Amino acid sequence: MLLASSMMALGQPVPKPYGVLPTQRQLRWQETEMYCIVHFSMATFMDKEWGYGDESPQIFNPTHFSALQILSAAKAGGINGVVVVAKHHDGFCLWPTKTTDHNISQSPFKNGQGDVVKEYQLASQQLGMKMGIYCSPWDRNNPVYGTPEYVTNVYRKQLKELYANYGPLFMSWHDGANGGDGYYGGAREVRKIDKSSYYGWSDTWPITRSMQPGACIFGDAGPDVRWVGNEEGHAGETSWETFTPHAAEGDIPSNGNVKYEESVVGTRDGKYWIPAECDVPLRPGWFYHQSQDGQSKSVYQLVDLYYKSVGRSACLDLGLSPDKSGQLTSEDVGILKQFGQIIKKTFAINLASGATFTASNVRGKNHVAYGPQKLTDNNRYSYWATDDAVTKADLTLNLHAPKTFNVIRLRENIKLGQRIDSVAVDAWLNGSWTRIAKVTSIGACRLIRLSQTITSSKVRLHINAPVCIALSDFGLFKEPVHLTAPIITRDKSGTVSIETVAPVESIHYTIDGSVPTYSSSVYSKPFELKEGGSLKAVSFEGAKMQSDITSKQFGFTKMDWKVLAPNASDENAQYAIDDDPATFWNTSGINLPLDISVSLGEEKLIKAFTYLPRQDKKTDGIVDSYIFWTSTDGVNWLKAAEGEFSNIKSNPIEQTIMLSQPVKAKYFKFTVRHIVSGNGVSVAELGVL
């Protein structure tokens, strides 16, 4: 009794947890912050996003594969783990599995003795990085896919092999690939499954829990980590780590059957703790394509994504794609290195360290256990707390001298749940308090990137929550100064303009795909680029300070183009060739296949064609299967290419299809064989290179 009285005299007990809570494996996942997923398999050698399943294992033969090179580059970027794509939808296994002959042992790589998954395991151990596994449930090669036999005797046995031989794993990664057309042992047909029941996830997850208890299970509906609902790399401005998934069809949410618009934000006071993963490829596609060289995300695009993923209580999963040799390109290695340096430099010094904190309330007046000095001790789980009855509180920092900052970091002790609803931030400027930021949802990490740099000697927080507050971290940081990258546009006449959102000393550019330097051409006024080309531009402030590189690949100008079919009098059809990605042509009630034919005005040598799907976040009418034809007279047509736009629903980027050989033509025809949803066809842009 005396001991209890003494403890109560010192202050109140630990705050009661609020809502559902993370498990230990989820806490470890959250602390990872950034990891990568590496796509390198059969599709790399076929120049596709998805293999069909009929590819010969003889095709897989990288000359210089190096898991160490790939993961070393990732680690230089501040990335702490890797998810290895051990099997993609084409069914080719990158380890010597006993479940199918469609695996690496049947390839010429290392004379059939190779094991790519093992090399990733050894490299991750050498570098001190975490490792996870992705084994695609959809298998376009396997003849028994679509039957119960596949799930029990193939897929689950593949998971067991991976769990048994390549751990310990921090993630078991699963997506919503729920059947479709494929090779299927020679059947070459469409196989549909019941997405809510076929894989029997409720019987599959226990295998993971038993064999890899430390691995978080990722899926559209969790159960440990959810897909954020887009492949753009960002969570919602408001981002809850709790989530109640709802099915898009039927009653049972599952991989491929979730209302993805809810996944972006999560659910306040949700039924489960299922935080978001934000996945995004470094290059336009998930697999390597030579046609996408020079189009990787810039350093500051990655920095922006870091703030919109890690800085919104999610984790960033960055897609890396080695080339056919088996290594990342020098361009991608350089981008990762610079990105890592900026993040490291930004968060190296917490300018709030050494500040004097004044809180409007401290739990039980126990400053030792719950005082605000805990906010700068670099411990995610020590915290400043208020009394149970205090759900609104202020915190003032006296920095003792003017400090210059442009980033604010806040963290909650999520072992006690996600509690805070909103935070407002004031700074002492010109003798009075001025509001500089206001945000909702904090969670594991909230990064506030200010629109302008602030210099102040005092900062104040206003915090609102439904229960008492348990804030674990407060930081002020200075992101290094950088120049704004140029913005490149071209109108329908072929006139190119280059500009920046903020003033710079000069802009230098090239049109041959080479990297611009200070001695490259200086942009002074718009210029014509009617025949297309690979344009790159850089902002400079003196010879030494430069921005990220902006790259644009342009085809032939469309000034004299005309849409001839399906209806030459349809004025809206011109939206498909107006060089404006924001507009699109949309049909309705038209049966497929649909032919869209275009006159180029004059004969051109065509090396590739492009299709840009609608860019308004909707999927109705997006084309995923096509035939491309060329003609010199508009009557006689030559088939130049056919295939599918794999993964275009989740990643609706411009599709560039290289022809097997250049073709002279005055006309082209785009045959739409299938769309992802809806009853019409939508086209933002068609082009030729």
C-alpha positions in Angstrom: 0.0 0.0 0.0 2.8 2.4 0.8 4.5 1.5 -2.5 1.3 2.1 -4.4 0.7 5.4 -2.6 4.3 6.5 -3.5 3.8 5.6 -7.1 0.5 7.5 -7.3 2.2 10.5 -5.7 4.7 10.6 -8.5 1.9 10.7 -11.1 -0.7 8.9 -13.0 -0.3 5.4 -14.5 0.6 4.8 -18.1 -2.1 6.1 -20.5 -4.6 3.5 -21.6 -4.1 2.3 -25.2 -6.5 3.8 -27.7 -8.1 1.5 -30.3 -6.4 -1.4 -32.0 -2.6 -1.6 -31.6 0.3 -2.8 -33.7 2.0 -6.1 -33.2 5.8 -6.4 -32.7 6.2 -7.4 -36.3 4.3 -4.4 -37.4 6.4 -2.1 -35.2 9.6 -3.6 -36.8 8.1 -3.1 -40.3 7.2 0.6 -39.5 10.7 1.3 -38.3 12.0 0.1 -41.7 10.5 3.2 -43.3 12.0 2.5 -46.8 12.5 -0.7 -48.6 12.7 -1.7 -52.3 11.0 -4.4 -54.4 13.2 -5.7 -57.2 11.6 -6.9 -60.5 14.2 -8.9 -62.5 13.0 -12.1 -64.3 11.7 -13.3 -67.6 9.8 -10.1 -68.4 13.2 -8.3 -68.3 14.4 -10.3 -71.3 11.1 -10.1 -73.1 10.8 -6.3 -72.7 7.4 -6.7 -71.1 5.7 -5.8 -67.8 4.1 -9.3 -67.6 5.3 -12.4 -69.2 2.7 -14.6 -70.9 4.0 -17.8 -69.4 5.2 -19.4 -72.6 8.8 -18.1 -72.4 11.6 -20.6 -72.6 13.9 -20.8 -69.5 16.7 -20.6 -72.0 16.0 -16.9 -72.4 17.1 -16.1 -68.8 20.8 -15.7 -68.9 22.1 -12.4 -67.3 25.8 -11.9 -67.9 26.7 -9.9 -64.8 23.9 -10.4 -62.3 24.9 -8.9 -58.9 22.5 -8.8 -56.0 25.3 -7.0 -54.1 25.4 -4.2 -56.7 21.6 -3.8 -56.6 21.3 -3.8 -52.8 24.4 -1.6 -52.3 22.8 1.0 -54.5 19.6 0.7 -52.6 21.3 1.0 -49.2 23.1 4.2 -50.4 19.6 5.6 -51.0 18.7 5.0 -47.4 16.7 1.9 -48.2 16.7 -0.6 -45.3 15.2 -3.7 -46.9 14.3 -5.6 -50.1 11.3 -7.6 -51.3 12.6 -10.1 -53.8 10.3 -11.0 -56.7 11.0 -14.7 -56.6 8.2 -15.5 -59.1 6.1 -13.1 -61.2 2.9 -13.7 -63.1 4.8 -15.6 -65.9 5.4 -18.4 -63.4 9.2 -18.5 -63.8 10.8 -19.3 -60.5 14.2 -17.7 -59.6 15.1 -20.5 -57.3 15.5 -24.2 -58.0 12.0 -25.2 -56.9 10.7 -28.7 -56.9 7.2 -27.6 -57.8 7.7 -26.9 -61.5 10.3 -27.3 -64.2 9.7 -23.7 -65.2 12.6 -22.5 -63.0 16.1 -21.2 -63.0 17.7 -24.7 -62.9 16.5 -25.1 -66.5 18.2 -21.9 -67.7 21.8 -21.4 -68.9 22.4 -19.0 -66.0 25.5 -20.5 -64.1 25.0 -23.7 -66.1 21.7 -24.4 -64.4 23.2 -24.1 -60.9 22.1 -20.5 -60.2 19.8 -19.3 -57.4 19.0 -15.6 -57.6 16.9 -15.6 -54.4 19.8 -17.1 -52.5 22.1 -14.4 -53.9 19.7 -11.7 -52.6 19.7 -13.4 -49.2 23.4 -13.5 -48.9 23.8 -9.8 -50.1 21.1 -8.6 -47.7 22.9 -10.3 -44.8 26.2 -8.9 -45.8 24.8 -5.4 -46.0 22.6 -5.6 -42.9 19.4 -5.2 -44.8 16.0 -6.9 -44.2 14.6 -9.3 -46.8 11.1 -10.2 -47.9 9.6 -12.4 -50.6 7.0 -11.9 -53.3 5.7 -15.1 -55.0 3.0 -14.3 -57.4 -0.2 -16.3 -56.8 -1.2 -16.0 -60.4 0.8 -18.3 -62.6 0.3 -18.0 -66.4 2.6 -20.9 -67.1 1.2 -23.7 -64.8 -1.2 -26.1 -66.5 -3.2 -26.7 -63.3 -3.7 -23.0 -62.4 -7.4 -22.4 -61.7 -7.8 -25.8 -60.0 -7.5 -26.6 -56.2 -4.5 -28.6 -57.1 -2.5 -25.5 -58.0 -3.1 -23.8 -54.6 -2.3 -26.9 -52.5 0.4 -28.6 -54.5 2.1 -25.7 -56.2 1.6 -22.2 -54.7 1.6 -23.2 -51.0 4.5 -25.5 -51.6 6.4 -22.7 -53.3 5.8 -20.5 -50.3 7.0 -23.2 -47.9 10.2 -23.6 -49.9 10.9 -19.9 -49.8 10.0 -19.6 -46.1 12.2 -22.6 -45.2 15.3 -21.7 -47.2 15.5 -17.9 -47.5 14.7 -16.4 -44.1 14.4 -14.7 -41.8 11.9 -12.6 -43.7 10.4 -9.3 -42.6 7.6 -9.4 -45.3 5.6 -11.9 -47.2 4.3 -9.8 -50.1 1.0 -10.7 -51.9 -0.9 -8.8 -54.6 -4.3 -8.9 -56.3 -3.3 -10.9 -59.4 -6.5 -13.0 -59.8 -6.2 -14.8 -63.1 -6.7 -13.9 -66.8 -5.3 -15.1 -70.1 -2.1 -17.1 -70.2 -0.2 -20.0 -71.6 -1.3 -22.5 -68.9 0.8 -25.4 -70.2 -0.2 -24.8 -73.8 -4.0 -24.2 -73.3 -3.6 -20.5 -74.2 -6.9 -19.5 -72.7 -8.5 -17.2 -70.2 -8.9 -18.6 -66.7 -11.0 -16.9 -64.2 -11.1 -17.5 -60.4 -13.2 -16.5 -57.4 -10.9 -13.8 -56.0 -12.4 -14.0 -52.6 -12.0 -17.8 -52.1 -9.7 -19.5 -54.7 -6.4 -19.0 -53.0 -7.8 -19.8 -49.6 -5.9 -17.0 -47.8 -7.3 -18.0 -44.4 -5.5 -21.3 -44.8 -2.4 -19.8 -46.5 -1.6 -17.1 -43.8 -1.1 -19.7 -41.1 1.8 -21.1 -43.1 3.5 -17.7 -43.0 2.8 -17.3 -39.3 4.2 -20.8 -38.5 7.3 -20.7 -40.7 8.1 -16.9 -40.7 6.5 -15.5 -37.5 8.4 -12.2 -37.9 7.1 -11.5 -41.4 4.4 -9.0 -42.0 1.9 -10.2 -44.5 1.2 -7.5 -47.2 -2.0 -7.6 -49.2 -4.8 -5.3 -50.5 -6.8 -6.1 -47.3 -3.8 -6.8 -45.0 -3.8 -8.5 -42.6 -0.6 -6.7 -41.5 0.1 -4.1 -44.2 -2.3 -2.8 -46.8 -1.7 -1.5 -50.3 -2.2 2.2 -50.4 -4.5 1.9 -53.4 -2.2 3.5 -56.0 1.2 2.9 -57.6 2.2 6.5 -57.4 4.0 6.3 -54.1 1.9 8.4 -51.8 -0.6 8.1 -49.0 -3.4 10.5 -48.3 -2.8 13.9 -46.7 -4.8 12.4 -43.9 -3.5 8.8 -43.3 -4.8 6.5 -40.6 -2.9 3.4 -39.7 -6.1 1.7 -38.6 -8.3 0.2 -41.4 -11.6 -1.5 -42.0 -11.4 -3.0 -45.5 -14.6 -3.3 -47.5 -15.1 -5.5 -50.6 -15.6 -3.8 -54.0 -17.7 -6.9 -54.9 -19.6 -9.2 -52.5 -19.0 -9.2 -48.8 -15.5 -10.5 -48.3 -12.5 -8.1 -48.9 -9.5 -9.8 -50.3 -6.5 -9.3 -52.5 -7.9 -7.7 -55.7 -11.3 -7.0 -54.1 -11.1 -3.9 -51.9 -12.5 -0.4 -52.3 -9.1 1.1 -53.0 -10.3 4.7 -52.6 -10.6 3.9 -48.9 -7.1 2.4 -48.8 -5.4 5.8 -49.5 -6.7 7.3 -46.2 -7.4 4.3 -44.0 -10.1 4.4 -41.4 -10.2 6.6 -38.3 -10.9 4.2 -35.4 -10.7 1.2 -37.9 -11.3 -2.4 -36.9 -7.7 -3.5 -37.5 -4.2 -2.0 -37.3 -3.2 -2.2 -41.0 -0.8 0.6 -42.0 -0.2 1.5 -45.6 2.7 0.6 -48.0 3.3 3.1 -50.8 4.8 1.3 -53.7 6.1 3.1 -56.8 8.7 2.2 -59.5 11.8 4.3 -59.9 11.5 4.0 -63.6 8.1 4.3 -65.4 7.6 0.5 -65.4 8.3 -2.1 -62.8 10.6 -4.1 -65.1 13.5 -2.7 -67.1 12.8 -1.4 -70.6 15.6 0.2 -72.6 13.0 2.6 -74.1 12.6 4.1 -70.6 16.3 4.9 -70.1 16.5 8.6 -69.0 13.0 8.6 -67.6 13.7 7.5 -64.0 12.2 9.6 -61.3 14.5 12.5 -60.4 16.2 12.9 -57.0 13.7 15.5 -55.8 10.7 13.5 -57.1 11.9 10.8 -54.7 12.4 13.3 -51.9 8.8 14.5 -52.5 7.5 10.9 -52.4 9.5 10.3 -49.1 7.5 13.1 -47.5 4.2 11.8 -48.9 4.8 8.2 -47.7 7.2 7.9 -44.8 6.1 11.4 -43.8 2.4 10.2 -43.7 2.9 7.2 -41.4 3.4 4.7 -44.3 6.4 2.9 -45.6 7.9 3.6 -49.1 8.4 0.6 -51.3 10.6 1.7 -54.2 10.6 -0.5 -57.3 14.1 -1.2 -58.8 14.6 -2.9 -62.1 18.0 -4.3 -63.1 18.7 -4.4 -66.9 19.3 -7.5 -68.9 22.9 -7.8 -67.6 21.5 -8.2 -64.1 22.5 -4.8 -62.6 21.0 -1.4 -62.1 21.9 1.3 -64.6 24.5 3.9 -63.7 21.8 6.5 -63.9 19.6 4.7 -61.4 22.6 4.1 -59.1 23.4 7.8 -59.2 19.8 8.9 -58.4 19.6 6.6 -55.4 22.9 7.8 -54.0 21.9 11.5 -54.3 18.5 10.8 -52.8 20.1 9.1 -49.8 22.5 11.9 -49.3 19.7 14.5 -49.3 17.6 12.6 -46.8 20.6 11.9 -44.5 21.7 15.5 -44.7 18.2 16.9 -44.0 17.7 14.8 -40.9 21.2 14.8 -39.5 20.6 17.7 -37.0 17.5 18.2 -35.0 17.4 22.0 -34.5 14.9 21.5 -31.6 17.6 19.7 -29.5 18.6 21.9 -26.6 15.3 23.8 -26.7 13.3 24.5 -23.5 9.9 23.0 -23.7 6.9 24.4 -21.9 3.8 22.2 -21.9 0.3 23.3 -20.9 -0.1 19.9 -19.1 2.2 17.0 -18.0 0.6 13.8 -16.9 0.4 13.7 -13.1 2.9 16.5 -13.1 5.5 13.8 -13.5 8.1 15.4 -15.7 10.5 12.6 -15.2 8.2 10.0 -16.7 6.1 12.1 -19.0 7.8 15.4 -19.5 8.3 17.0 -23.0 12.1 16.6 -22.8 11.3 13.0 -24.1 10.5 14.6 -27.5 14.2 15.0 -28.5 15.7 11.8 -27.0 15.7 9.9 -30.3 13.5 7.2 -28.8 10.3 6.5 -30.8 8.5 5.1 -27.7 9.4 7.5 -24.9 6.8 10.2 -24.9 5.3 13.4 -23.4 1.8 12.6 -22.1 -1.1 14.6 -20.7 -3.6 13.8 -18.0 -6.5 11.6 -19.0 -8.9 14.5 -19.0 -6.6 16.7 -21.2 -7.3 16.0 -24.9 -6.2 19.5 -26.1 -2.8 20.8 -25.2 -0.2 23.3 -26.2 3.5 22.9 -26.3 5.9 25.8 -26.7 9.6 25.5 -27.7 12.1 28.2 -26.8 15.0 27.7 -29.2 17.1 30.4 -27.3 18.3 31.7 -30.7 16.9 32.1 -34.2 16.9 28.8 -36.0 16.2 28.3 -39.7 14.1 25.3 -40.7 11.7 24.1 -43.4 10.7 20.6 -42.1 8.8 19.6 -39.0 8.7 16.0 -37.7 6.1 14.7 -35.3 5.7 11.1 -34.0 3.2 9.4 -31.7 4.0 6.4 -29.5 2.0 4.0 -31.6 2.4 1.3 -29.0 -0.5 3.2 -27.4 -2.4 3.6 -30.7 -2.9 6.4 -33.2 -4.5 9.0 -30.9 -4.0 12.6 -32.4 -6.6 14.1 -34.7 -4.8 17.3 -35.7 -1.9 19.6 -34.9 -1.4 23.3 -35.7 2.0 24.9 -35.7 2.9 28.5 -35.0 6.2 30.3 -35.2 7.2 33.6 -33.5 7.7 36.0 -36.4 8.1 39.7 -36.3 7.0 39.9 -32.7 3.8 37.8 -32.9 2.6 34.2 -33.3 2.0 33.2 -37.0 0.4 30.0 -38.2 2.8 28.1 -40.4 1.2 24.7 -40.7 -1.8 22.6 -39.8 -2.1 18.8 -40.4 -4.4 15.9 -39.5 -3.3 12.4 -38.4 0.2 11.9 -37.0 0.8 8.2 -36.2 4.3 6.7 -36.5 5.8 9.7 -38.4 4.4 12.9 -39.7 6.7 15.1 -41.8 5.5 18.7 -42.5 7.5 20.1 -45.5 6.9 23.9 -45.3 6.4 25.9 -48.5 9.0 28.4 -47.4 12.0 28.4 -45.0 11.2 29.8 -41.6 13.6 31.6 -39.2 12.3 31.8 -35.6 13.4 31.5 -32.0 10.1 30.0 -30.8 7.7 27.4 -32.1 4.3 26.4 -30.6 2.1 23.4 -31.1 -1.7 23.1 -30.6 -2.7 19.4 -30.4 -6.2 17.9 -30.5 -7.1 14.3 -29.7 -10.1 12.3 -28.5 -8.1 10.9 -25.6 -5.0 12.1 -23.7 -1.9 12.8 -25.8 1.2 10.6 -26.1 3.6 12.4 -28.4 7.0 10.8 -28.8 9.0 13.1 -31.1 9.3 16.7 -32.2 12.0 17.8 -34.6 12.9 20.9 -36.7 15.1 20.3 -39.7 16.6 22.1 -42.7 16.3 20.6 -46.1 19.2 21.7 -48.4 18.6 24.4 -50.9 18.0 23.1 -54.4 17.1 24.5 -57.8 13.8 23.9 -59.4 13.9 21.4 -62.3 12.7 22.7 -65.7 9.2 21.9 -67.0 9.2 20.9 -70.7 6.1 21.2 -72.9 5.4 20.9 -76.6 2.3 22.1 -78.4 0.6 20.5 -81.4 2.6 22.5 -83.9 5.9 21.1 -82.5 7.0 24.2 -80.6 8.9 23.4 -77.3 8.8 25.6 -74.3 11.0 25.2 -71.2 10.3 27.0 -67.9 10.7 26.8 -64.1 8.3 27.7 -61.3 11.0 29.8 -59.6 13.7 32.0 -61.1 17.0 30.4 -62.1 20.2 31.8 -63.7 19.9 29.7 -66.9 18.5 26.6 -68.4 20.6 24.3 -70.6 19.3 21.6 -72.8 20.1 18.8 -75.3 17.9 17.1 -77.9 20.0 14.0 -78.6 19.4 12.3 -75.2 22.8 13.3 -73.8 23.0 14.8 -70.3 23.0 18.6 -70.4 26.0 20.4 -69.0 26.8 24.1 -68.3 28.3 24.2 -71.9 25.1 22.8 -73.5 22.7 25.0 -75.5 21.1 27.8 -73.4 17.3 28.0 -73.6 16.3 31.6 -74.4 13.0 31.2 -76.3 10.6 28.5 -77.6 11.9 26.4 -80.5 10.6 23.9 -83.0 11.1 20.1 -82.6 8.7 18.8 -85.3 10.6 15.5 -85.9 10.7 14.6 -82.2 13.7 13.6 -80.1 14.9 12.9 -76.6 15.0 16.3 -74.9 16.7 16.9 -71.6 17.0 20.1 -69.6 18.7 21.3 -66.4 18.5 24.5 -64.4 21.8 26.2 -63.3 22.9 28.7 -60.8 26.5 29.2 -61.8 28.5 26.3 -63.2 28.4 24.2 -60.0 24.8 24.3 -58.7 22.3 22.5 -60.9 18.8 21.0 -60.6 17.5 17.6 -61.4 17.4 16.6 -65.0 14.0 16.8 -66.8 13.6 14.4 -69.7 10.9 14.2 -72.4 10.7 11.9 -75.3 8.8 13.5 -78.2 7.5 11.8 -81.3 6.5 13.4 -84.6 4.5 16.6 -84.4 0.8 16.1 -84.9 -0.1 19.3 -86.6 -1.2 17.7 -89.8 -2.7 14.5 -88.3 -6.3 13.5 -88.7 -8.4 10.8 -87.1 -10.2 9.0 -90.0 -12.0 6.2 -88.1 -14.1 5.1 -86.5 -15.8 8.4 -87.2 -13.9 11.2 -89.1 -16.6 13.7 -88.2 -16.3 13.2 -84.4 -14.6 16.4 -83.2 -13.8 14.8 -79.8 -11.6 12.2 -81.6 -9.0 15.0 -82.0 -8.4 14.8 -78.3 -6.5 11.6 -79.0 -3.9 13.5 -81.0 -3.9 17.0 -79.5 -0.6 16.6 -77.5 -2.5 17.4 -74.3 -2.4 14.6 -71.8 -5.2 16.2 -69.8 -7.8 15.7 -72.5 -9.0 12.4 -73.8 -11.3 10.9 -76.4 -13.9 8.6 -75.0 -16.5 6.4 -76.8 -19.5 4.6 -75.4 -21.5 1.7 -76.4 -19.1 0.5 -79.1 -18.4 -3.2 -79.6 -14.9 -4.5 -79.7 -12.6 -4.8 -81.5 -12.5 -1.1 -82.4 -10.2 0.3 -85.1 -8.9 3.9 -84.7 -7.1 5.0 -87.9 -5.0 8.1 -88.2 -3.5 10.0 -91.2 0.0 11.4 -90.5 -0.3 13.9 -93.4 3.0 12.6 -94.9 5.1 9.5 -95.0 7.2 8.9 -91.9 9.7 6.2 -90.8 8.1 4.7 -87.7 10.1 2.9 -85.1 7.6 2.8 -82.2 4.1 3.8 -81.2 2.8 5.2 -78.0 -0.5 5.0 -76.1 -1.3 7.2 -73.2 -4.4 6.2 -71.1 -6.7 8.7 -69.5 -5.0 10.6 -66.7 -8.1 11.4 -64.5 -7.7 8.5 -62.1 -10.5 6.6 -63.7 -10.2 3.2 -65.5 -13.2 3.0 -67.8 -12.1 2.5 -71.4 -8.4 2.0 -70.7 -7.0 -0.3 -73.4 -5.0 -3.4 -72.3 -4.9 -5.4 -75.5 -4.1 -4.1 -79.0 -2.9 -4.6 -82.6 -0.9 -1.8 -84.3 -1.0 -1.6 -88.1 0.7 0.7 -90.7 -0.2 1.6 -94.2 1.2 3.7 -97.1 -2.3 4.2 -98.7 -4.8 3.8 -96.0 -6.3 0.7 -97.7 -3.7 -2.0 -97.4 -2.5 -2.6 -93.8 0.6 -4.3 -92.4 0.4 -5.7 -88.8 3.4 -4.1 -87.1 2.8 -5.1 -83.4 0.3 -6.8 -81.1 0.1 -7.6 -77.5 -1.1 -6.4 -74.1 -0.4 -3.3 -71.9 0.3 -5.2 -68.7 -0.5 -3.6 -65.3 -1.9 -0.5 -67.1 -4.8 -0.4 -64.7 -2.6 0.1 -61.6 0.1 2.0 -63.4 -1.5 4.1 -66.1 1.6 5.6 -67.7 2.4 6.1 -71.4 3.0 2.8 -73.1 5.9 2.8 -75.7 6.0 -0.2 -78.0 9.1 -0.6 -80.1 8.4 -2.2 -83.5 10.5 -5.2 -84.6 11.8 -3.1 -87.4 11.2 0.5 -88.6 8.3 0.9 -91.1 7.6 3.6 -93.6 4.0 4.7 -93.4 1.5 7.5 -94.0 -1.2 6.0 -91.9 -1.5 3.9 -88.7 -4.4 2.0 -87.2 -4.8 1.1 -83.5 -7.1 -1.8 -83.0 -8.5 -2.1 -79.5 -9.2 -5.7 -78.6 -9.9 -5.4 -74.9 -10.4 -2.7 -72.2 -9.9 -3.0 -68.4 -13.4 -1.8 -67.5 -16.5 0.0 -68.8 -18.3 -0.2 -72.2 -16.3 2.3 -74.3 -12.7 3.1 -75.3 -10.7 6.0 -73.9 -7.5 7.5 -75.4 -5.6 10.4 -74.1 -2.9 10.3 -76.7 -1.7 8.2 -79.6 1.7 8.9 -81.1 4.5 7.5 -83.2 8.3 7.8 -82.8 
